[in-house]
Amino acid sequence: MNRKKNDDNGKAAADEAAQTPSDRGEIAVLVTTGAHRGVFFGWASNDSNFRSGALRLLRARNCIAWSRSVGGVFGLAATGPNAECRIGAQVPALRLADVNSVTEGTAEAAAAWGAAPCVS
C-alpha cells in the first residue's frame, strides 16, 4: 500500500517537473523597481496583480549590468542578456516591492536568461 502511494507521489512530482511554465500558468517577465533601479527576470503567475506595486517572481535573476548592444531593458525582455551582460545567480523565489514596470518576456529571452552564466 505504501509503495503505491510513493509511486503516485513520484509520478506526480515527475509530471510537475515535466510541465512548462506556461503549463503551470506562469509568464516570463522583466521587472524594474523604483528607488534602487533594480532589473529582474523571472516567472510570475498569470493571475498576479501587476498593478499592486509588489510582485512575487519564481526562478528569479537580476541584471547587474547590461551592454548597449542588448537594446536596454526592452531588449532584455525581447532577446535576453548576451555575453557582455552581468547576470546574478538564480533564486527559487523573490518578492519585489516598489515595482515600476512589468514587461512580458519572449521565449527567446527566457532561454537566454536561463543560460546566462552567473557573474563571480
Order of alpha helices (4+ residues) and beta strands (2+ residues): alpha-beta-beta-beta-alpha-beta-beta-beta-alpha
